[in-house]
Amino acid sequence: MNVGTVAHAIDRVGKPATLRRVAGPGRFVSVTLKAVWRGYQPQELAGGIVQGDREVRIGNAEIAARKWPGPPRRGDQMILEGRTFTVMAADSPNIGETTAMHILQVRGT
């Protein structure tokens, strides 16, 4: 698997979403991108993951191409189908030396 394959897969099955970071009182830096998300299964509810949290996968290529100040981090926001979630945790796995995607744990506000 390579970074292009990851980006293509997310683009193919992902839905429109917005990632944003608070840049000051009432100001945001936002990027619209494709995301794939799911709810956690009951057996996954441990280590800070609670019922209602979602796992969101986004490609790094979209963030980099739009010069969004990544990588995503705790406190950023994801807007999925009109609902705002707060990023609780972020993991950015690499393929070789390149960041392939970001896997976010988000919680509704």
C-alpha positions in Angstrom: 0.0 0.0 0.0 1.2 3.5 -0.8 0.1 7.0 0.1 -1.7 7.4 -3.3 -3.7 4.3 -2.6 -4.8 5.6 0.8 -5.8 9.0 -0.7 -7.7 7.3 -3.6 -9.6 5.0 -1.2 -10.7 7.9 1.0 -11.7 10.0 -2.0 -13.7 7.1 -3.5 -15.7 6.1 -0.4 -15.5 9.3 1.8 -18.1 11.9 2.3 -17.6 15.7 2.4 -16.5 17.0 5.8 -14.8 20.1 7.2 -11.8 20.1 9.4 -11.2 23.3 11.3 -9.0 24.9 13.9 -9.8 27.8 16.1 -7.5 30.7 15.0 -8.8 33.2 17.6 -12.1 34.4 19.1 -14.7 33.6 16.5 -12.1 32.8 13.8 -11.4 29.4 12.2 -9.0 28.0 9.6 -11.0 25.4 7.7 -10.5 22.9 5.0 -13.2 20.9 3.2 -12.2 17.3 2.4 -13.4 13.8 2.1 -13.6 11.7 5.3 -14.7 8.2 6.3 -16.2 7.7 9.7 -17.8 5.1 11.9 -19.0 4.7 15.4 -17.0 2.6 17.8 -18.2 -0.9 18.7 -19.1 -1.6 22.4 -15.9 -3.7 22.9 -13.8 -0.6 21.8 -15.2 1.6 24.5 -12.1 1.9 26.7 -9.1 4.1 27.2 -10.9 7.4 26.8 -13.3 6.3 24.0 -16.9 6.7 25.1 -20.3 5.8 23.6 -21.1 8.3 20.9 -17.5 8.9 19.8 -16.6 8.4 16.2 -13.5 7.3 14.4 -12.7 9.6 11.4 -10.1 8.9 8.7 -8.9 11.6 6.5 -6.0 11.7 4.0 -3.0 13.8 4.6 -2.7 14.7 0.9 -5.8 16.9 1.0 -4.6 18.8 4.0 -1.2 19.4 2.6 -2.5 20.4 -0.9 -4.7 23.1 0.7 -1.9 24.2 3.1 -4.1 23.6 6.2 -1.9 23.9 9.3 -1.8 20.2 10.1 -1.5 17.7 11.4 -4.9 17.6 13.2 -4.7 17.7 16.9 -6.8 17.6 20.1 -9.2 20.5 20.2 -9.6 20.8 16.4 -13.1 20.3 15.1 -14.7 18.1 12.4 -18.0 18.9 10.9 -19.7 15.7 9.7 -23.2 15.9 8.0 -23.8 19.3 9.7 -22.8 18.2 13.2 -19.8 19.5 14.9 -17.4 17.2 16.7 -14.3 17.9 18.7 -11.1 16.0 18.1 -10.2 14.1 21.2 -7.1 12.2 19.9 -5.3 12.0 16.6 -2.9 9.4 15.1 -1.0 10.0 11.9 0.4 6.7 10.5 3.1 6.8 8.0 3.9 4.7 4.9 7.7 4.9 4.8 8.6 8.4 5.7 5.4 10.0 4.4 2.2 10.6 6.5 -0.5 8.7 4.8 -3.6 9.7 6.7 -5.0 10.9 10.0 -7.2 8.7 12.3 -9.2 10.9 14.6 -11.3 10.1 17.6 -14.0 12.8 17.7 -16.8 13.5 20.2 -20.0 15.4 19.5 -20.5 18.8 21.2 
